[in-house]
Amino acid sequence: MNKTARFLSLAAVAAFASMGAQADEADASQFATQFETTRTRAEVVAEAANAVQMRSQEPAGSRVVTHKSTVDRAAVRAEAAAQAMRSGRVGPAEGS
């Protein structure tokens, strides 16, 4: 009985001591970022507005290269129909 009581009392003292070692301020002020600024609110708002205007609206890496064609649409369609008829994908009635 004496050993058990001593063990339990030591365990209680150790648990109480470990909780006391972790105590800190309740508002966690040591984690707050402390800084001083010399810029006005208007300067910050103007910089943010400028950053939004300068941002590109297209996602990165999605620029599509455009090509100016000198052939009109009717010629392209006629060539596509001729190739389809030569390859057998469409019949003569469908190609016209």
C-alpha positions in Angstrom: 0.0 0.0 0.0 2.8 2.3 0.9 4.5 1.8 -2.5 1.2 2.4 -4.4 0.5 5.6 -2.5 4.0 6.9 -3.1 3.8 6.1 -6.8 0.4 7.8 -7.2 1.6 10.9 -5.4 4.7 11.2 -7.5 2.7 10.7 -10.7 0.3 13.5 -9.5 3.2 15.9 -8.7 4.8 15.2 -12.1 1.6 15.8 -14.0 0.9 19.0 -12.1 4.5 20.2 -12.7 4.3 19.5 -16.4 1.1 21.5 -16.8 2.7 24.4 -15.0 5.7 24.4 -17.3 3.4 24.9 -20.4 1.5 27.9 -19.0 1.6 31.1 -21.1 -0.4 34.2 -21.6 -4.0 33.6 -22.6 -3.9 36.0 -25.6 -0.9 34.5 -27.4 0.6 37.9 -27.9 4.1 36.4 -28.4 2.9 35.2 -31.8 1.6 38.5 -33.1 3.6 40.2 -35.8 5.0 43.5 -34.6 5.9 46.1 -37.3 5.9 49.8 -37.9 5.0 51.3 -41.2 5.7 54.6 -42.8 3.3 54.2 -45.7 -0.2 55.7 -45.7 -3.3 53.8 -46.3 -3.8 55.7 -49.7 -0.4 54.5 -50.9 -1.2 50.9 -50.1 -4.6 51.1 -51.8 -3.0 52.7 -54.9 -0.4 50.0 -55.1 -3.0 47.2 -54.8 -5.1 48.8 -57.5 -2.1 49.0 -59.8 -1.2 45.4 -59.1 -4.6 44.3 -60.2 -4.5 46.3 -63.4 -1.1 44.9 -64.3 -2.1 41.3 -63.7 -2.7 39.1 -66.8 -6.1 37.6 -67.1 -4.9 34.4 -68.9 -3.5 31.5 -66.9 0.2 31.0 -67.0 1.4 28.8 -69.9 -1.9 29.0 -71.8 -0.9 31.5 -74.5 -2.1 30.2 -77.9 -0.1 31.2 -81.0 -2.3 32.7 -83.6 -1.7 32.4 -87.3 -2.9 34.8 -90.0 -4.1 32.8 -93.0 -4.1 34.1 -96.5 -6.6 31.4 -97.8 -10.3 32.1 -97.6 -12.8 29.8 -95.9 -14.3 28.4 -99.1 -11.0 27.2 -100.4 -10.2 25.5 -97.1 -13.5 23.7 -97.0 -13.2 22.6 -100.6 -9.7 21.2 -99.9 -11.0 19.4 -96.8 -13.8 17.8 -98.8 -11.5 16.8 -101.6 -9.1 15.1 -99.1 -12.1 13.3 -97.4 -13.3 12.0 -100.7 -9.8 10.8 -101.7 -9.3 9.0 -98.4 -12.8 7.3 -98.6 -14.2 8.9 -95.5 -17.1 10.4 -97.3 -18.9 9.6 -100.5 -19.2 11.9 -103.5 -22.7 13.0 -102.6 -21.6 14.0 -99.1 -18.5 15.9 -100.3 -20.4 18.6 -102.2 
